[in-house]
Amino acid sequence: MTPYEQVKSKLDELNISYDMVEHPPVYTTEEADKYIEGKVGIRTKSLFLTDNKKRRYYLVFMDDDKRLDMKQFGEIIGEKHLKFASENLLMEKLGLKPGFVSIFGLLNNTQKDVQVYFEKDIVSDIPLTFHPNDNTKTMFIGMDDLKKFLNSLGFSYHVVSI
């Protein structure tokens, strides 16, 4: 099963609806935005972070127009030294390559050791955008359905102001 088929299968199993746009491969939110222009949805940025000792992992979702202040986010979660996780850690923990980071990578996190954070401004009734572990597609999915997805996998999440 391809990574996309794995995502689709899980969403179908949970009876979660979504809209999808197919496009050429993209590696940044700026590139993806060109193909989803005019569709209603919050363009999200997905960031995979780790602490200095690579013992704790954080998946952060925010509006793609914002920049993450790592120091401020670290203060919110009680972590002094945060950094972007390496390609190897991204593959090990989420089964993803750079440019593919998505909430759906949690399907591959069997250790359940990734903490999930949503920036409060994107938590609304407006669908959020994510790659379905395939950077040739962008999904639009509602927050209630994302909660259902996370709960089905045994993940909790936090909403923070960043």
C-alpha positions as CSV (number, residue, x, y, z in Angstrom):
1,M,0.0,0.0,0.0
2,T,1.4,3.4,-0.9
3,P,1.6,6.1,1.8
4,Y,-1.4,7.9,0.2
5,E,-3.4,4.7,0.1
6,Q,-2.6,4.1,3.8
7,V,-4.0,7.6,4.6
8,K,-7.1,7.1,2.4
9,S,-7.8,3.7,3.9
10,K,-7.7,5.1,7.5
11,L,-9.9,8.1,6.6
12,D,-12.4,5.8,4.9
13,E,-12.4,3.4,7.9
14,L,-13.2,6.4,10.1
15,N,-15.9,7.7,7.7
16,I,-14.0,11.0,7.4
17,S,-14.7,13.2,4.4
18,Y,-12.2,15.5,2.7
19,D,-11.5,17.3,-0.5
20,M,-8.4,16.7,-2.4
21,V,-6.4,18.5,-5.1
22,E,-3.8,16.7,-7.1
23,H,-0.8,18.6,-8.4
24,P,2.9,18.2,-9.4
25,P,5.3,17.4,-6.5
26,V,5.8,20.3,-4.1
27,Y,8.2,20.7,-1.2
28,T,7.0,23.9,0.4
29,T,3.7,25.4,1.4
30,E,4.4,28.3,-1.0
31,E,4.7,25.8,-3.9
32,A,1.5,24.0,-2.9
33,D,-0.5,27.2,-2.5
34,K,-0.2,27.8,-6.2
35,Y,-2.3,24.7,-6.9
36,I,-5.0,25.2,-4.3
37,E,-5.6,28.9,-4.9
38,G,-9.3,29.8,-4.6
39,K,-10.2,26.8,-2.5
40,V,-11.5,27.6,1.0
41,G,-9.1,26.3,3.7
42,I,-6.4,27.3,6.1
43,R,-3.0,26.7,4.5
44,T,-1.0,24.9,7.2
45,K,2.7,24.5,7.9
46,S,3.7,21.2,9.5
47,L,6.9,21.3,11.5
48,F,8.7,18.3,13.2
49,L,10.9,19.3,16.1
50,T,12.9,17.6,18.7
51,D,14.7,18.5,21.9
52,N,18.5,18.9,22.1
53,K,19.0,15.3,23.2
54,K,16.5,13.8,20.7
55,R,14.3,12.3,23.4
56,R,11.1,14.3,22.8
57,Y,9.4,15.0,19.6
58,Y,6.9,17.6,18.6
59,L,4.6,17.9,15.5
60,V,3.5,21.5,15.2
61,F,0.8,22.8,12.9
62,M,0.3,26.5,12.2
63,D,-0.8,28.9,9.5
64,D,1.8,28.8,6.7
65,D,2.0,32.6,6.7
66,K,3.5,32.6,10.2
67,R,7.0,31.8,11.4
68,L,7.6,29.7,14.5
69,D,9.5,31.5,17.3
70,M,11.3,28.4,18.6
71,K,12.3,30.1,21.9
72,Q,8.7,31.2,22.6
73,F,7.3,27.7,21.7
74,G,10.0,26.1,23.9
75,E,8.9,28.3,26.8
76,I,5.2,27.3,26.2
77,I,6.0,23.6,26.4
78,G,8.8,23.8,29.0
79,E,11.6,22.9,26.6
80,K,14.8,25.0,26.5
81,H,16.5,23.8,23.3
82,L,14.4,22.9,20.3
83,K,15.5,22.3,16.8
84,F,14.2,20.8,13.6
85,A,14.5,17.1,13.6
86,S,16.9,15.5,11.2
87,E,15.9,13.6,8.0
88,N,16.8,10.4,9.8
89,L,14.5,11.2,12.8
90,L,11.7,12.3,10.5
91,M,11.9,8.9,8.7
92,E,12.3,6.9,11.9
93,K,9.4,8.6,13.8
94,L,6.9,9.5,11.0
95,G,8.1,7.5,8.0
96,L,8.3,10.7,6.0
97,K,10.9,12.6,4.0
98,P,11.5,16.4,4.2
99,G,8.7,18.1,2.2
100,F,6.2,15.5,3.2
101,V,5.7,16.4,6.9
102,S,2.0,16.0,7.7
103,I,-0.4,15.0,10.5
104,F,-0.8,11.7,8.6
105,G,2.8,10.7,9.4
106,L,1.4,9.8,12.8
107,L,0.1,6.6,11.2
108,N,3.7,5.5,11.2
109,N,4.5,6.5,14.8
110,T,4.0,3.2,16.5
111,Q,5.8,4.3,19.7
112,K,3.3,7.1,20.2
113,D,6.1,9.4,21.3
114,V,5.3,12.5,19.2
115,Q,3.4,15.3,20.9
116,V,0.9,17.2,18.7
117,Y,0.4,21.0,18.8
118,F,-2.0,23.2,16.9
119,E,-1.6,26.9,16.8
120,K,-4.9,28.3,18.2
121,D,-5.6,30.5,15.1
122,I,-6.0,27.5,12.8
123,V,-8.4,25.7,15.1
124,S,-11.8,26.7,13.6
125,D,-14.6,25.5,11.3
126,I,-12.5,26.2,8.2
127,P,-10.8,23.0,6.8
128,L,-7.0,22.7,7.2
129,T,-4.7,21.6,4.4
130,F,-2.2,18.6,4.6
131,H,-0.3,16.4,2.3
132,P,-1.6,12.8,2.6
133,N,2.0,11.6,3.0
134,D,2.3,12.3,-0.7
135,N,3.5,15.7,-2.0
136,T,1.5,15.4,-5.2
137,K,-1.8,15.9,-3.3
138,T,-3.3,18.4,-0.9
139,M,-6.2,17.4,1.4
140,F,-8.7,19.8,2.9
141,I,-10.0,18.3,6.2
142,G,-12.0,19.7,9.0
143,M,-10.8,20.0,12.6
144,D,-13.4,17.7,14.0
145,D,-12.4,15.0,11.6
146,L,-8.7,15.6,12.5
147,K,-9.6,15.1,16.2
148,K,-11.4,11.9,15.3
149,F,-8.3,10.8,13.3
150,L,-5.9,11.6,16.2
151,N,-8.1,9.9,18.8
152,S,-8.3,6.7,16.6
153,L,-4.5,6.5,16.7
154,G,-4.3,7.2,20.5
155,F,-2.8,10.7,20.2
156,S,-3.9,13.7,22.2
157,Y,-3.2,17.2,21.1
158,H,-2.6,20.7,22.5
159,V,-3.8,24.0,21.2
160,V,-1.4,26.9,21.9
161,S,-0.8,30.5,21.1
162,I,2.4,31.0,19.2
